[in-house]
Amino acid sequence: MARRSAEISKPIVSKSAAHRASDRFLAGLTDSPRVTFVSHVQPDPDSLGSMLGLSHLVNTRLRIPTRITRDGLICRAENQEMVRALDIELTPIEGITAMPHEAVVMVDSQPHTGRHSFNGELPLYAVIDHHTTPGDVRGVPFVDLRPTLGATCTLVTRYLIEQNVPLSPRVATALYYGIETEVSGYPREATEADDSALHYLFPLVDKTALARIRNAKLPHSHFAVLLQALQNSTLYDRVLISWIDNLSQPEQAAQIVDYLVRLDQVDWALCGGICNGTLILSMRTSLQGVQAGDLLRQVVGKFGKAGGHDRRAGGAISVQKRSPNDLRHLKDELKKRLLSALNIADQHGHPLVPIPTLSH
């Protein structure tokens, strides 16, 4: 399979010859002076790998310049190390200006889902995504949504294979890690296409860079937040809910809930924490076919935005104007809605880790 990636690239397809998704994607870009890739806030490995892979596709097949943007900060240690180790150049989205007729491609996200700060200042040429969270793609010339796939990087890998584009270890590593992070949970949210992409990419991966990314050094704040999360976790039958007063990074909610859902007594875990005036929510389940994204969207309702996948979901609620008492009521309401949706009668629960009392 490594030989396949080294084959000579085919000529650029004409618009009239475009049949496959990758052909149609490229055909619509032939007159663009530049292509800019945008994604969701705090881009994760799947969005970073997808943008890098599509940039490589456009550079190689069309010889058109590209740029990859960053919407918000990249805070998670592994994601920071991915950017460093693979030398991914990112342009802050708030600083971009467009050339006439420049093409903008949204990757691993959809318009008007509340997951990005790109508000349509530039018209979108394409939306390429795998999330089930519905967006408004009306009027977008090229749309390729594959909610059955475990990762957007899988779809991008398919484009590159279809176009016989040679992959460098750098690009292969970004795509591989993007897929790996999306499908490594249990139970796995992966299809045969995801597994085939991993199998195709692995011989081309920079194994040393991949090890560096997987084992990135963690900041001190990670352990402080973990301690607070454990001390503020409550069990309600098969549901575990954890509240954190202050998150130094929004991604910490996801890191914590990935850890908590491994408790053998629970099927569901929800972690919520405050970061820069926003209540960040992250939810996981070990059950199959339950649509966690839809459930969290139901729980959050009009308080904010939420969505996700079958077994993983995230949300955000602005709390800047809420008093401490209002915030307590909000958390209690979210808890009640979640337990009600899951038919959990236990409204009181018991602490995961009882805080020991000091003896005198």
Buried (B, 14 or more C-beta within 10 A) or exposed (E): EEEEBEEEEEEBBEEEEBEBBBBBBBBBBEEBEBBBBBBBBBBBBBBBBBBBBBBBBBBBBBEBBBBBBBBBBBBBBBBBBBBEBBEBEBBEBEEBEBEEEBBBBBBBBBBBBBBBEBEEEBEBBBBBBBBBBEBEBEEBEBBBBBEEBBBBBBBBBBBBBBBBBBBEBBBBBBBBBBBBBBBEBEEBBBBEBBBBBBEBBBEBBBEEBBEBBEEBEEBEBBEBBBEBBBBBBBBBBBBBBBBBEEBBBBBBBBBBBBBBBEBEEBBBBBBBBBBEEBBBBBBBBBEEEBBBBBBBBBBBEEBBBBBBBBBBBBBBBEBEEBEEEEBEEBBEEBBEBBBEEBEBEEEEBEEBEEEEEEEE
